[in-house]
Structure formats: C-alpha cells, structure tokens
Amino acid sequence: MKKQFITDIKAGDLIDDIFVLSEKILARKKDGNNFLNVTLSDKTGTIKGVVWDNVDQITAGVTSGDFVHIKGNVNEYKAALQLVIKNMETFSADEIDPADFLPVTPRNIESMFERLVKITASVKSAYLKQLIQAFWNDKEFVREFKIAPAAKKMHHAYIGGLLEHTLSMVSLAEKIAGHYGGIDRDLLIAGAMLHDIGKTKELEYQFRIDYTDQGRLLNHIVIGIEMIDEKLSEIKDFPEEKMLLLKHMIISHHGTREFGSPEPPKTIEAVILNYIDEIDSKVNGIRNFMAKEDPNEPWTSYHRLLERHFYKGKKNQVTSQ
C-alpha cells in the first residue's frame, strides 16, 4: 500500500515508497562520471529526482514507465523540491493499485457520456449523426474514450479528462451556435465531439500518462483523421463537401502550424472550434495550476508557459457594507 504521495512531500523528508519512473536522462558530471536525472510520478503529480552515486548499478534494468521502489531524501534545489535517490529498484505492477498512480476526473464518467449521446440525438444532419453514432457504437472506442486523458500535462491530464474536455467543448459549441446567426450547428457539434478522438491512441494511460509510439510519430490530429476515414468508409454516399469541412475542423483546431495544425481555420465553424478548444484547455489548466498552489497566498507562483502569476484572491477577505 502506497503511503507517501508527491503532493505531501516536503524538504527534509525521507522517502521509502513506490513511484512511476516517468522519465530518466543520463548526463555527465564535470569529472566525467555519470549522474541521472529522473522524473517520478503518482496520482498527485510529479517530482524531479537525481542519482549521484552508483548510477550504473542503480539504473541497470530500470526503464521509463516502470514502477520503482525509491529510497532517498528530499531537499530544495533552485526553489523546487528535489529527491536525492540512494536506491531505486523495479517493482512488480501486479502488486500495485493503479488508483494510486493516475488522477481521475471528479465528474461522473457515465453521466458525461450519456450527455454526449443525448446531444448526438439532437443533430439534424443524418450523415453527421450517423458518423458520430458509428463511434458510439464501437464498444472498444467508447471504452478508451471514457478513460483517456486529454493531455500528458497541460489540461485535463487525468483519467476521464478527454471525455470531460469533449463534453465541455460540445456544451460551449451549443451555446455559441445559438448566439450567432448562420452557424452550421450540426457541423460545429460534430467537430467538437470528434476533434480529439485521436488522443485515445496518441496517449497511453494504464499506469502513467505518456505518448505512445504511434502518438509521437503521427500525433492525434493525423490519427483522428484516420479514425474518421475508417468510419466514413462504412457510410454510403456521405456528402463530399461535408466530409471536407469536418476534416478541416479537425486538422485546424489548434489554430496555427506553430501549435500543430497543418492548416489554420478557414471557416467560421473551424474558427469557433479553435477558440473553444483554447478556452476550455486554458481554463482547466489554470485552475489545476491554482489548485496546487499555497492556499494562503493571494497570488500563484510564476506560470512559466503562460508567463504570468495568477491572482486567486485574499483568503477570508472581509467585504465592507
């Protein structure tokens, strides 16, 4: 039974517990001897670690993705916690509880999926509804879709995260389609539902969240288009223009080539999809970042990727009347 979780670790702690070895990088000291940088993880987060001595013996037979029994101590290095590892041994996956190592959405997975199915029924385009339903009828796809994370780190990076992210985007799409005139609601809903389906194969999430070989080589956009083509092959006379517009939404939903889209959005529906993806991922990512910060501080630490601090508000602030 795991007892020490990363979120509770503090400087000065002695560590004697099981973690997932998420990453290991061999490097050299100035004297030419090897040392090892590692990243360890459990359901509460990640921590950096370093092996200074007996590197070859300690790392023999240990690979990224393994469960490892770690013994060491924690100190601070460059204002962050660092685990100095004295011993690291592989640990059998048969003896662990997966729930200790992967975070899970706080929302009810079945209820979220039922909501998506209900919204699918409201799609008036017979062809788009048939395409979406082809995925919902695929039991293996649904099993993966319900539990897959939406990302490795940035947003919805937990079991059920992809479903939660998809439902949130579909809900936003419904509201926006009703606000602006001339929007193809069915196309926007279909794009929101299917935009990230490739993540079911891009990511592996049995004991840790990381990229599969397929994910690293192709990425979820290419994989998603392949998955859509497979379902389209089973639908007779699917309209060519509708197919192109839907695929365009999938390939452009990251907005720019810089962020991974082969083409920028070139239809109103594609533009909307890009922005609601940006909104939902950013809000979730920022909230998760805030949740891990000191609850007694009104400001967060510096968010390196977004290049800013975030204001959380003052605790127990008294409002004058």
QUIHUSUL-V509160 format. One record per residue. N is the residue number from 1. RES is the residue in one small letter. NEAR is the number of other C-alpha atoms within 12 Angstrom. Layout:
n=[N:N]
res=[RES:RES]
near=[NEAR:NEAR]
This chain:
n=[1:2:3:4:5:6:7:8:9:10:11:12:13:14:15:16:17:18:19:20:21:22:23:24:25:26:27:28:29:30:31:32:33:34:35:36:37:38:39:40:41:42:43:44:45:46:47:48:49:50:51:52:53:54:55:56:57:58:59:60:61:62:63:64:65:66:67:68:69:70:71:72:73:74:75:76:77:78:79:80:81:82:83:84:85:86:87:88:89:90:91:92:93:94:95:96:97:98:99:100:101:102:103:104:105:106:107:108:109:110:111:112:113:114:115:116:117:118:119:120:121:122:123:124:125:126:127:128:129:130:131:132:133:134:135:136:137:138:139:140:141:142:143:144:145:146:147:148:149:150:151:152:153:154:155:156:157:158:159:160:161:162:163:164:165:166:167:168:169:170:171:172:173:174:175:176:177:178:179:180:181:182:183:184:185:186:187:188:189:190:191:192:193:194:195:196:197:198:199:200:201:202:203:204:205:206:207:208:209:210:211:212:213:214:215:216:217:218:219:220:221:222:223:224:225:226:227:228:229:230:231:232:233:234:235:236:237:238:239:240:241:242:243:244:245:246:247:248:249:250:251:252:253:254:255:256:257:258:259:260:261:262:263:264:265:266:267:268:269:270:271:272:273:274:275:276:277:278:279:280:281:282:283:284:285:286:287:288:289:290:291:292:293:294:295:296:297:298:299:300:301:302:303:304:305:306:307:308:309:310:311:312:313:314:315:316:317:318:319:320:321]
res=[m:k:k:q:f:i:t:d:i:k:a:g:d:l:i:d:d:i:f:v:l:s:e:k:i:l:a:r:k:k:d:g:n:n:f:l:n:v:t:l:s:d:k:t:g:t:i:k:g:v:v:w:d:n:v:d:q:i:t:a:g:v:t:s:g:d:f:v:h:i:k:g:n:v:n:e:y:k:a:a:l:q:l:v:i:k:n:m:e:t:f:s:a:d:e:i:d:p:a:d:f:l:p:v:t:p:r:n:i:e:s:m:f:e:r:l:v:k:i:t:a:s:v:k:s:a:y:l:k:q:l:i:q:a:f:w:n:d:k:e:f:v:r:e:f:k:i:a:p:a:a:k:k:m:h:h:a:y:i:g:g:l:l:e:h:t:l:s:m:v:s:l:a:e:k:i:a:g:h:y:g:g:i:d:r:d:l:l:i:a:g:a:m:l:h:d:i:g:k:t:k:e:l:e:y:q:f:r:i:d:y:t:d:q:g:r:l:l:n:h:i:v:i:g:i:e:m:i:d:e:k:l:s:e:i:k:d:f:p:e:e:k:m:l:l:l:k:h:m:i:i:s:h:h:g:t:r:e:f:g:s:p:e:p:p:k:t:i:e:a:v:i:l:n:y:i:d:e:i:d:s:k:v:n:g:i:r:n:f:m:a:k:e:d:p:n:e:p:w:t:s:y:h:r:l:l:e:r:h:f:y:k:g:k:k:n:q:v:t:s:q]
near=[15:24:18:26:28:33:21:19:28:20:22:15:22:20:31:26:32:36:48:47:37:32:29:24:21:19:19:16:15:8:8:8:16:22:27:32:29:35:33:40:38:38:32:27:32:33:35:33:38:38:35:26:22:18:28:19:18:26:32:15:17:28:23:27:32:32:35:37:29:37:25:26:26:28:24:19:15:8:10:17:26:31:38:34:36:26:30:39:26:26:22:18:21:11:15:24:21:25:20:29:38:34:32:32:29:14:21:19:28:20:17:28:30:19:22:37:28:19:27:37:22:20:28:17:22:22:28:36:31:27:38:39:31:27:32:28:16:17:13:15:26:27:21:30:40:37:39:43:41:45:37:30:26:26:29:39:37:42:40:37:44:47:46:41:47:41:43:32:38:40:30:28:37:33:19:25:26:17:14:15:12:15:23:30:34:34:43:44:45:49:48:44:47:49:45:46:41:37:45:41:37:33:39:31:37:27:32:42:42:33:31:24:15:21:23:19:15:21:29:35:36:30:31:35:30:22:30:36:21:16:27:29:16:17:22:13:16:22:17:14:13:24:26:23:27:41:39:36:42:47:39:38:41:32:28:20:14:11:17:19:25:22:24:26:27:24:26:26:36:39:31:38:48:37:27:35:39:26:21:31:29:20:22:29:30:32:21:25:32:25:21:22:22:18:18:17:19:18:21:26:24:17:21:13:13:15:11:14:19:24:22:23:16:15:14:11:10:8:7:4:3]
